[in-house]
C-alpha cells in the first residue's frame, strides 16, 4: 500500500466542482445573518433609547501642550465619571437619580481634533436624558473654568434629542453570515477530503486499500470534445482490463458496500457500454454465496465522491477471511467535470 498524502490537484478540482454549493451556502448564510440581525433589531425596538449629542469646544490654556496629549477619548470617559463632573451633575439632578445608572448613560468621544469633545447621553426616558444632558453640560463648563489646563469649555452644537435609529437590515450582518458559512463549507470540504474516506481517483483507491484499479465509469456522458476524450480513454482502459480479468477467471463476483446497489448499477453500465461479457459477472449474494466463496474472484465496486473507504474495506476483509480473492476494484459514477479538471485536459 502506498504512503498516503494530500493530492493538492484533486483538492483543487473538488473545490471547483463544489463552487455552486459554496455559493448556495453563502446565500443561505447571508439570509441567516440578516434574519438574526432582524430579530435583534426587533428586540431592540422594544427598548429604543433616546439619544442626545452635544459638542463642546475645549480651549486649552496657553503653554498646556502636555494637556492636549493627555485628554483623549479614554481620559475624557474617565474624567466624565469623576466627582468633578458627574459628582457635580448629581448634585443638580437630586436624589431621584442613581449615580451608577447616570454613569452608564454617558459617553465621551474625541472624533478628530482634541479641541472638540462630543458628549452622548442615552436613556429610555426623554425627560431623564434631557435633565442629565443639561446637568453634565453645566458641570463640564464649570470643570473647564476651574482647571488650570483650560481657558474654558463651552457648548458649540447641541443636537435635538431623538430616538435611536435601529437598522432592520445591515450589509455587514449579511456579509458576515455569508462569509462564515463559506468558511465552514471550505473547512468541511477540506476535512472530508483529508480524512481519505472519499475516493475521487483510481490512485486514491490504490493508496488506501492496496488494490489494483481496473478502470472507471462516469455518472453521465458528455459530448463535448475535451470531456469525450477522457471518457473514451478511460472506458477503453477499463474494457481492456476487464477482458484480461475474465480471460483468467470463469466468473467474477461484484461486491460493494451498498447492499448490491452500486454493483448492479455497474453491471448495467457494463452491458450498456459493451465493456465486457456481462454474463461472466454476477453480484455477490451474502446469503447464498457463503459456501462458494473459497477461491472465488471478487471485484470491488467503489462509487466516486462517497464516504466509502471504511465500509468497502470491511467488506473486503470479510471476503478474504471466507477464502475469496479480491482481484481489484473499479471506480464508478465519476464526475466528468472533476476528472477533466484533474487531468487538465484542453
N, C-alpha and C positions, 0 to 999 in steps of 0.2 A: 504494500500500500504506500502511495506517495506521501511525502510530507505535505500537510495542509498549509494553506496560506490564503490571503485575500487576493482575489483576482480583480485588480482595480478596473480593468476594462469591462468586466462583467458587472461590477457595481455601477459603473457609469451607464451602461446600457439599461440596467434596471431602473435607475433614476429617470432616464429619458422616457421610457415607456410608461412610467408612473406619474409623469408630469400632469396629465389630466386629473388624476386622483388628487395630487397635491393641490392643484388649482381648486378643485371642489372642496378640499379640506380648508383651503384658505378662505373661500367664500363662507363656508359653514362657521369657521372661527370668527370671521368678521361679523356675521349675523349674531353669533352668540355674544361676542364682545359688546355689540351695540345693544343687544337685548338686556344684558346685565347693566350696562350704563343707563338704559332707560328705566329699569327697575329702581336703581339707586336714585335717579332723578325724581321719580315719583315719591320715593321715601322722603327725599329732601324737601319736596314740595309741601309735605305735611308740617314742616318746621322751617319755613323760609325766614331768613333773618332780614332785619332792616340794617342798611349799611350807610355809614356816614364817613366821608373822606374830607379831611381838612388839610390844606397845605400851609406850612409855616416857613417863613424866611428866618434863617439863623444868622445873625450878624455877629461874627466873632470879633473880639476886641483886637486892636492893633498889636501886632507882635505875638499873637497867640497861634503860631504855626503848629505847635505840637497838639493843641486842642482840636484843630481841624482833622488831624490824623486819628485822634482818639475817639471822636464822636462819629461812629459809623452805625450801620444797621444794628449790629449786636449790642453796642453800647447804649444806643437810644432805647432799645427794648428793655434793657436792664434798668436804665435811669428812670424810664417812664413809670416803672412799678415801685420806685423808691418813695420814701416818706416826703421827699422834697417836691414831688409832683403828685403821685397817687395819694399820698397821705393828705396833702392839702385839698385835693379834689374830694376826698371822702368827707372832709370837714364841711365842705359846701353841700354835698349830697345828703348828709344827715344819716340817721340811724336806719332808715328804710332800705339801705343798700348794703350788701355784703362785699367786703373788700376783695375776697378771692374771686367772686363772680364778676366784679367790675374789672379785675385784672385780666380775666380770660377774654373780656370783650375788646381789649386794646392790642393794636399792632402798630409798630413804628417802622417806616421804610425810608431809606435814602435811595431814591431811584437813579440819580445820576450825579448831581452836584451835591457836595456835603452841606451846602448852604440851604438846601431845600429839603424840608422834613415833612413827610406825609403821615398823619395820624389817622388810622382807620378804627372805627368803633362799630362792632357788630352785636346785635341783640334781637330778641324776639319781640320786644315791645318798643314801639316808636317813641313814646314819651321818655322811656328809660334811656334809649340811645341818645336822644336829644339832650337830656339832662347830663349824661356822662360826657358827651362831646363838649358842652359848654363849661363844665367843671374842669375838665382836663385842659381845655384851652386857656382858661384863666390861670390855672396852676402852672402851665408851661410858660406863659408870658411872665409870671412872677419869678419863675426859676431863671429865665433869661436876664431879668433885671437885677437879680441878687448875686449871680455867679460872676466872678471876675473874668472868666473866659469869654463872656459875651458882652456886646454892647446892648443888644436886645433880641428878643424873639417875638415876631408878630405874624398875625394871620394875613395871608395874601390870597387865598382861594378857599371858599367854603361851599362845597357841593351840596346839592339838595339830598336829603335823606331819602333813600329809595330801597325797595325790596330787592334782595339779591337775585340776580338772574341765574337761572339754572338751565343749562342747555340739555335738551332732550336727546340730541344726537351729537356725538363728537367723532370726528375722523380718527382721533387718537385711540379711542376705545376700539373702533372697528379695525384699525391697522394693527393694534397690539393683539387683538383676538386672532386676526388672520395670521400674523407673524408667529405667534406661539403655536397655533395649530399646524402650520407648515413645519416649524422646528420639531414638533412632536412627530409628525409624519416622516420627516427625514431621519430622525433618530431611530424610529421603529423599523424603517426600511433597512437601515444600516445594521441594526441589531439582528433582525431576522436573517439578513444576508450573512452576517458574520458568524452566526451560530452554525451555519452549514447544514441545516436540516432540509433546505430547499435546493433542488437541483435545477440548474439553468443550462449547463453544458454537459457534453459527454465526459469531459475531463473531470467535472465535479463528481460524477458517479464513480469514476476510477479512483479518484483521490480518497473518497470517503468510504468506499466499500471494497476496493481492490478488484472489482470485476472489470472484465473487458466489455466494451460497449459496441454492439453491432451496428448501431446507427440511430437515426432519429426520424420521427414523422412530425407533421405540423398540424396545428389546430385548424387552420384554414389555408387554402391555396390561393395565391395572388398571381395575377397575370402580368404585373409589372416586371420589366426585364431583370432588374437587379435582384428582385425577390425570387423570380422564377429560376434564375441561375443557381442560387444557393439551394432552393428546394430540389431541383432536378439532381444536383450533385449529391446532396445528402441522401435522397431516395435511391439513387444508383448505388451508393456505397452500402446502404442498408440491404438492398436486394442482393448484391453480390455476396455480402457476408452471410445472409440467411441461406443462400444457396449452398455455401460451404458447410453451414451448420447441419442442414438436412441431408447432405451427402454422407456425412459421418454418423448420422443418427436417424433411425427409422421414424421416431416420434419425438417431438419436443413439447414439453408441458409449460404452459404460460402461467406464471404466478404474479400476483400483485398484492398490495396491502389494502385493497378496496373491495374485498368480497367478490372479486372476479369482474368488477365493472370496467376497470381500465384494461384488463386482459381481453375482454370481449370487444371493447372499442378498437383495440389494436388489431385483433383478428379480423374484424370487419374492414378496417383500413387496409390491411394486407390483401384482402380479397378485392376490394375496390381498385387498388393501385396495381394489382398483379405483381406484388413484390416477391412472392414465393408461393410454392404449392401449399395452400392453406389447409389442405387435408392432412398434412404432416404435423399440424399444430393442434393442440387442444388446451382447454382451460382447466386448470387444476381444481379438483373437487376434493376437499379435505375429508369428506365423509366416505368417499368410495375409493380414493387413491392411496390410503394408508398402507395397504398390503402390497401395492405395486410400485412404491416409491424407490425401493432399493435399486440402485444403478440407473434409475430414470434420469433423463436430462431435462433441466429446467432453464427457462429464460425469464428473467425478471422484467416486468413492465413497469416503468417509472415515469409518471407524468411530470411535465415541465411546470416549474413555479409553485409546486405544492410542498407543504411540510410533510416530508415523506421518509427521510433517512432512517429514523429510529424504527418506524413501522416495517419498512421493507427489509432492514437488517434482521429484525425479529423473525420475519417470515423465512428469510434465507437460512437462519440458524436452525429453524425447525426442520426445513427440508434436508439440510445436511446431516442433522442428528438422526433423521429417519433413513439415511443412506442414499439420499438423492445427490445429484451432481448439478451445481449451478454453472451453466456454460457461459453466462454473461447477462447482459441487460440491453434494453432498448429505451431510449428517451422518447416519449410520445407527447403529442399536443404542444409542440414547441411554438412559441410566438415568433412569427416570421420577421416581424419588425425588430424585435430584440436580437434575433440571430443575425440579421443584416447589419445592425449597428455593431454587434460584437465582432463580426468578421471584417467589418469595414469595407463592404462592397460598394462600388461606384455604379 
